[in-house]
Every structure is written in C-alpha cells, then in structure tokens.
Amino acid sequence: MMRIKFMLKQFLKEPFWFKLLIITSLVGSILFSSSYFSGNEYFQSLSKLSAAIFFTAYGLKFRYNRIVFSIFTVVAALCIYLSITAFF
C-alpha cells in the first residue's frame, strides 16, 4: 500500500503535459483494445501504439535506473513491433 501511495504522490508532482500524455495514452490503449473495436485492425494497432507511448514516456522518466529503463524500452519496442505486424 505504501508503494501505491508513493507512486500516486510522484504522479501528482509531474507536470501537466506529462499527466495528460500518460492518462490519454492509457485510456486510448484500454479503449481501442476493447471488444467494441476488436474487428478492425487499425484500432488494435492504435491500441498498441498508445501502449508504446505510455511505456516510452515512463521509460524516459526512469532513464537513470538502467534496469527499469531497459524493461520499459523492450516493452515499448515490442508494442511497436506488434502494431506494425498487425497490418501484414
């Protein structure tokens, strides 16, 4: 519970543009991956690109911690790869 409070406190200290980017990308990822958009590959690809933006933003935020930065970079690259391969 303490870790969740710490993460929330850190999030509230961020600039407005970062909060807007994170919330928009998270909502976009959840929205476009819903069953309502499941029949269209473009929306599924947008969902994965949204997740990649989310992971990239947090990866750049934690760039001084090499392990966390590496994990977020790999996950963002995987999301971009899956987004691109959805069309082929």
N, C-alpha and C positions, 0 to 999 in steps of 0.2 A: 504494500500500500504506500509505503514511503517513496518508492521509486516512481510510482504513478504521480504522486504529488510533486515530486521533483521535476518530472518531465512536463507536467502541466505548468509549473511555475516557470520553467525555461521557455516553454512555448509562448507564454504571455509576455515575456520580456523581448521577444523578437519584434523586428519592425513590421509595420502594417503590410508592406508588399510581400514579405515572406509568409505571413499568416494567410494572406489572400491566395498566394500561389499554392500553398500546401492544402488549404481547405478546398480550393477549386479542383486541384488535381485529384485529391482523394474522392470527392463527390463525383467527379467525372468518371473516374475509374469504376466506382461502385455502380453508377447509373448505367454506363454503357456496357457493363458486364451482366446486367440484369436479364432476366428471361424475356422481357419485352423486346429487347434488341438482339436476341440470340440468332435470328435468321439472317442477319446482314453482316457480312464480313467486315465492312467498313467501320461499323460501330464497335465490333470486337477489337479491331486494330486500334481505334481511338482509345479504347479502354486500356490496352497495353501501353500505348504511348503516354497516356495520363499517368499510369503507374511508373513508367520510366522517368517522367518529370518529377514525380514525388520522390523516388529513390535517389535521383541525381541531386535534387535540392538538399535532401538530408545528408547525402554523401559529401557534398561540398561543405556543409555546415560542420561535419565531423572530420574534416580533412587532416587534422592534426593527430587523430587516433588512426594509425595505419590499418589496424585490423577491421575496424568499423567502416572506414573509407573503402577498403578493398571489398568487403562484403556488399556494401551498397552499390559500388561500381559494377561488380559482377552481376548483381540482380538487375540493375538498370540496363546493362548490355544485353542480358537475357530477354528482358521485356522488349527492347528494341528489335532484337532478332526475331522473336515470336510475332511481333507486329508486322515486320516485313514479310515473313514467310506465310502470313495469313492470306496473302494475295496470290501465292504461287501454288 
